[in-house]
Amino acid sequence: MTVDTIATGAFTESEERRELRKAVAALGAKYGSDYFLSAAAEGRKTTELWSEAGRLGYLGVAIPEEYGGGGGDIGDLAAVCEELSAAGCPLLLMVVSPAIVGTIIAQYGTAEQKQRWLPGLADGTATYAFSITEPDAGSNSHRITTTAERDGDAWVLNGQKTYISGVDEASHVLVVARTVDNKTGSLKPALFMLPTDSEGFSYQQIDMGITGPEKQFTLFIDGVRLPADALVGSEDAGIEQLFAGLNPERIMGAASGCGMARLALDKAVAYAKERQVWKAPIGSHQAIAHPLARIHIELEMARLMTQKAAALYAAGDHMGAGEAANMAKYAAGEVACTAVDQAIQTHGGNGLANEYQLVQMLTGSRLTRIAPVSREMILNFVAQFSLGLPKSY
Ligand SMILES: Cc1cc2nc3c(=O)[nH]c(=O)nc-3n(C[C@H](O)[C@H](O)[C@H](O)COP(=O)(O)OP(=O)(O)OC[C@H]3O[C@@H](n4cnc5c(N)ncnc54)[C@H](O)[C@@H]3O)c2cc1C
């Protein structure tokens, strides 16, 4: 097996998936880091790329065919996400809109809800945000206090969410709430599609240091009235209903991190081959070569684990997928941070010059360690569930 065979995923992925990767990589190359970074710098959105990816069926690749999608699985969507990220276009809303919201509606929505919300996801004309994080709950989702109360046929929602991505671009936010009957104790999530133009709903942008076109917001939900059919799934469903979306989110987060690591590693290797300050290219010094070789190994392991998580999810093994998705997200977050840091080191002073488009990746790569689930919470999960150690908190 050649290194190229490993890098293209031929060992684990179908011919069809590899063709998809190639086609998406070509689209990514057409836009690239210049497009993404200038949109971020000028406060524009990446609408052209999003629309074209939607038209070509890439955003909807995992939406069922009967709703206009490609009928593929989360592994296909993760491949799209990784390729765009590796081309310098890490679209954060891909992790949210088609992945979390798309999979939850496809699995738990009624026929009418699927008909209403999925076709727009399939062709990229609709974008939905997702909100679980709250100021006083953070990583502990069991502490969320956004509540939904029945009022006749309607629901009335109250609460606050924070660090919610892309609300300004979304027609709806999928809100994770709890009913007044399940106000305390272990979370029984009740999920609602809330139109962003609802009365009683407002949001405020958070001033973030991340280089990216997608923004984060604090949401204020003050007595928002929603019709009965805004509820997706059951009002006191088990946590599985939520994890139907959170595991895909982790797989997509991992794919995005792997894409970032690939881009940083490619840049570092190219520079190490060409830059010469003594008698040979800097890549001939082991202090430069070994860290890059290590990153290549760690990256391939993270990609394999991401593919495994996606395969388990597609096979319906949700427990197995949960463990693998956590591990994939951990591995990808670590390698994304290490790769960007080492690429900057390899470039010396140039690594911090905007022209080389590495310094702008620092915050994005750092994010992969924090969201959608932090490195520490993954280690807690693995210690407790994979190793059977006592819960530490
Ligand atoms: C750019 C960005 C986009 C985001 N987009 C969305 C979105 O679209 N929708 C959404 O719902 N959320 C979103 N989030 C929120 C994100 O999911 C959370 O930031 C993340 O889950 C961590 O929660 P927190 O920030 O409240 O950290 P906290 O929970 O306050 O944790 C702070 C630190 O303490 C550690 N910690 C906490 N508990 C433990 C423990 N028991 N053991 C060990 N360590 C612990 C954490 O690992 C972390 O290092 C986004 C965040 C960012 C930064």
PDBQT file of the ligand as one rigid body, heavy atoms in Angstrom, charges set to zero:
ROOT
HETATM    1  C1  LIG A 401     -17.031  28.985  18.123  1.00  0.00    +0.000 C 
HETATM    2  C2  LIG A 401     -18.031  28.217  18.916  1.00  0.00    +0.000 A 
HETATM    3  C3  LIG A 401     -19.188  27.770  18.299  1.00  0.00    +0.000 A 
HETATM    4  C4  LIG A 401     -20.162  27.096  19.040  1.00  0.00    +0.000 A 
HETATM    5  N1  LIG A 401     -21.345  26.765  18.430  1.00  0.00    +0.000 NA
HETATM    6  C5  LIG A 401     -22.338  26.211  19.176  1.00  0.00    +0.000 A 
HETATM    7  C6  LIG A 401     -23.628  25.964  18.594  1.00  0.00    +0.000 A 
HETATM    8  O1  LIG A 401     -23.844  26.223  17.413  1.00  0.00    +0.000 OA
HETATM    9  N2  LIG A 401     -24.588  25.429  19.379  1.00  0.00    +0.000 N 
HETATM   10  C7  LIG A 401     -24.393  25.132  20.702  1.00  0.00    +0.000 A 
HETATM   11  O2  LIG A 401     -25.316  24.653  21.351  1.00  0.00    +0.000 OA
HETATM   12  N3  LIG A 401     -23.180  25.376  21.283  1.00  0.00    +0.000 NA
HETATM   13  C8  LIG A 401     -22.155  25.902  20.567  1.00  0.00    +0.000 A 
HETATM   14  N4  LIG A 401     -20.926  26.163  21.143  1.00  0.00    +0.000 N 
HETATM   15  C9  LIG A 401     -20.730  25.856  22.570  1.00  0.00    +0.000 C 
HETATM   16  C10 LIG A 401     -19.773  24.696  22.823  1.00  0.00    +0.000 C 
HETATM   17  O3  LIG A 401     -20.409  23.481  22.531  1.00  0.00    +0.000 OA
HETATM   18  C11 LIG A 401     -19.278  24.802  24.264  1.00  0.00    +0.000 C 
HETATM   19  O4  LIG A 401     -18.432  25.929  24.330  1.00  0.00    +0.000 OA
HETATM   20  C12 LIG A 401     -18.552  23.577  24.734  1.00  0.00    +0.000 C 
HETATM   21  O5  LIG A 401     -19.433  22.477  24.802  1.00  0.00    +0.000 OA
HETATM   22  C13 LIG A 401     -17.910  23.776  26.118  1.00  0.00    +0.000 C 
HETATM   23  O6  LIG A 401     -18.828  24.326  27.021  1.00  0.00    +0.000 OA
HETATM   24  P1  LIG A 401     -18.459  25.674  27.823  1.00  0.00    +0.000 P 
HETATM   25  O7  LIG A 401     -17.882  26.646  26.869  1.00  0.00    +0.000 OA
HETATM   26  O8  LIG A 401     -19.643  26.103  28.607  1.00  0.00    +0.000 OA
HETATM   27  O9  LIG A 401     -17.313  25.242  28.807  1.00  0.00    +0.000 OA
HETATM   28  P2  LIG A 401     -17.478  24.766  30.328  1.00  0.00    +0.000 P 
HETATM   29  O10 LIG A 401     -18.465  23.673  30.417  1.00  0.00    +0.000 OA
HETATM   30  O11 LIG A 401     -17.663  25.953  31.193  1.00  0.00    +0.000 OA
HETATM   31  O12 LIG A 401     -16.030  24.159  30.598  1.00  0.00    +0.000 OA
HETATM   32  C14 LIG A 401     -14.878  24.982  30.822  1.00  0.00    +0.000 C 
HETATM   33  C15 LIG A 401     -13.660  24.067  30.947  1.00  0.00    +0.000 C 
HETATM   34  O13 LIG A 401     -13.833  23.168  32.053  1.00  0.00    +0.000 OA
HETATM   35  C16 LIG A 401     -13.722  21.827  31.595  1.00  0.00    +0.000 C 
HETATM   36  N5  LIG A 401     -14.677  20.980  32.333  1.00  0.00    +0.000 N 
HETATM   37  C17 LIG A 401     -16.003  21.197  32.531  1.00  0.00    +0.000 A 
HETATM   38  N6  LIG A 401     -16.545  20.186  33.235  1.00  0.00    +0.000 NA
HETATM   39  C18 LIG A 401     -15.528  19.299  33.490  1.00  0.00    +0.000 A 
HETATM   40  C19 LIG A 401     -15.441  18.042  34.165  1.00  0.00    +0.000 A 
HETATM   41  N7  LIG A 401     -16.505  17.463  34.725  1.00  0.00    +0.000 N 
HETATM   42  N8  LIG A 401     -14.241  17.431  34.189  1.00  0.00    +0.000 NA
HETATM   43  C20 LIG A 401     -13.147  17.988  33.625  1.00  0.00    +0.000 A 
HETATM   44  N9  LIG A 401     -13.170  19.175  32.986  1.00  0.00    +0.000 NA
HETATM   45  C21 LIG A 401     -14.340  19.824  32.908  1.00  0.00    +0.000 A 
HETATM   46  C22 LIG A 401     -14.059  21.880  30.109  1.00  0.00    +0.000 C 
HETATM   47  O14 LIG A 401     -13.485  20.785  29.420  1.00  0.00    +0.000 OA
HETATM   48  C23 LIG A 401     -13.449  23.203  29.702  1.00  0.00    +0.000 C 
HETATM   49  O15 LIG A 401     -12.062  23.036  29.481  1.00  0.00    +0.000 OA
HETATM   50  C24 LIG A 401     -19.938  26.815  20.419  1.00  0.00    +0.000 A 
HETATM   51  C25 LIG A 401     -18.755  27.242  21.021  1.00  0.00    +0.000 A 
HETATM   52  C26 LIG A 401     -17.810  27.936  20.308  1.00  0.00    +0.000 A 
HETATM   53  C27 LIG A 401     -16.573  28.408  21.011  1.00  0.00    +0.000 C 
ENDROOT
TORSDOF 0
